[in-house]
Amino acid sequence: MKKAKIMEPNESIFQDRDKEAKFWEENFDAAWKLAKPIKVKFAKNLSVTLNIRLDPKTLGRVRTRAAQNGLGPTQLIRVWIMEKLRSEGEFQTTRV
């Protein structure tokens, strides 16, 4: 059986979306068939969960403040904790 020639993408093909769409419409199946499975290792969860209890009124206030900042309540509380620890010189954060 003769092997089908697969067109390789290059920069000139993708100068506009129509050309890119046409390329993948014509070549996706062949490119997919050539793909090989790989093994992936995921890092262990690098954080732990802490549950706290808040009365409904306090939680409502936290949710309101969080929404004003475009955050979820959990994210806002985490920011507050990190800011407090940093301001006291207790903690240096590293982003993962």
C-alpha positions as CSV (number, residue, x, y, z in Angstrom):
1,M,0.0,0.0,0.0
2,K,1.4,3.4,-1.0
3,K,1.9,5.8,1.8
4,A,-0.1,9.0,1.4
5,K,2.0,12.2,1.3
6,I,1.1,14.5,4.1
7,M,1.4,18.2,3.5
8,E,3.6,19.8,6.2
9,P,2.4,23.1,7.5
10,N,4.5,26.2,7.0
11,E,4.2,29.9,7.8
12,S,2.9,30.8,4.3
13,I,-0.1,28.4,4.7
14,F,-1.2,30.1,7.9
15,Q,-1.3,33.7,6.8
16,D,-5.1,33.7,7.3
17,R,-7.6,31.6,9.1
18,D,-9.3,30.3,5.9
19,K,-6.0,28.8,4.7
20,E,-5.3,27.3,8.1
21,A,-8.8,25.8,8.3
22,K,-8.5,24.3,4.8
23,F,-5.1,22.8,5.7
24,W,-6.4,21.0,8.8
25,E,-9.6,19.9,7.0
26,E,-7.5,18.2,4.4
27,N,-4.7,16.9,6.7
28,F,-6.1,16.3,10.2
29,D,-6.9,12.6,9.8
30,A,-3.5,11.7,8.4
31,A,-1.6,13.8,11.0
32,W,-3.7,12.1,13.8
33,K,-2.9,8.6,12.5
34,L,0.8,9.4,12.7
35,A,0.6,10.5,16.3
36,K,2.2,8.3,18.9
37,P,1.1,7.9,22.5
38,I,3.4,9.4,25.1
39,K,3.7,8.8,28.9
40,V,2.9,11.8,31.0
41,K,3.8,12.2,34.7
42,F,1.8,14.7,36.7
43,A,3.2,16.4,39.8
44,K,1.6,15.6,43.1
45,N,-0.8,18.2,44.5
46,L,1.6,20.9,45.8
47,S,-1.0,22.4,48.2
48,V,-3.2,21.2,51.0
49,T,-6.8,22.2,51.8
50,L,-7.8,24.1,54.9
51,N,-11.5,24.2,55.8
52,I,-12.8,27.1,57.9
53,R,-16.2,27.9,59.3
54,L,-17.8,31.3,58.8
55,D,-21.2,32.5,59.8
56,P,-23.5,33.3,56.8
57,K,-23.2,37.1,57.2
58,T,-19.4,37.0,57.2
59,L,-19.3,34.7,54.2
60,G,-21.7,37.0,52.4
61,R,-19.4,39.9,53.0
62,V,-16.4,37.9,51.8
63,R,-18.2,36.9,48.7
64,T,-19.2,40.5,48.0
65,R,-15.6,41.8,48.4
66,A,-14.3,38.9,46.3
67,A,-16.7,39.7,43.5
68,Q,-15.7,43.3,43.5
69,N,-12.1,42.2,42.9
70,G,-13.0,39.6,40.3
71,L,-12.1,36.7,42.6
72,G,-13.8,33.8,44.2
73,P,-14.1,33.9,48.0
74,T,-11.5,31.2,48.5
75,Q,-9.0,33.1,46.4
76,L,-9.6,36.4,48.2
77,I,-9.1,34.7,51.6
78,R,-5.9,33.1,50.4
79,V,-4.6,36.5,49.1
80,W,-5.4,38.0,52.6
81,I,-3.5,35.3,54.4
82,M,-0.4,35.5,52.1
83,E,-0.4,39.3,52.4
84,K,-0.5,39.1,56.2
85,L,2.3,36.6,56.4
86,R,4.5,38.6,53.9
87,S,3.9,41.8,55.8
88,E,5.1,40.2,59.0
89,G,8.2,38.8,57.2
90,E,7.0,35.3,57.9
91,F,6.7,34.0,54.4
92,Q,8.3,34.2,50.9
93,T,6.0,32.9,48.2
94,T,7.0,31.1,45.1
95,R,4.6,30.7,42.2
96,V,4.2,27.2,40.8
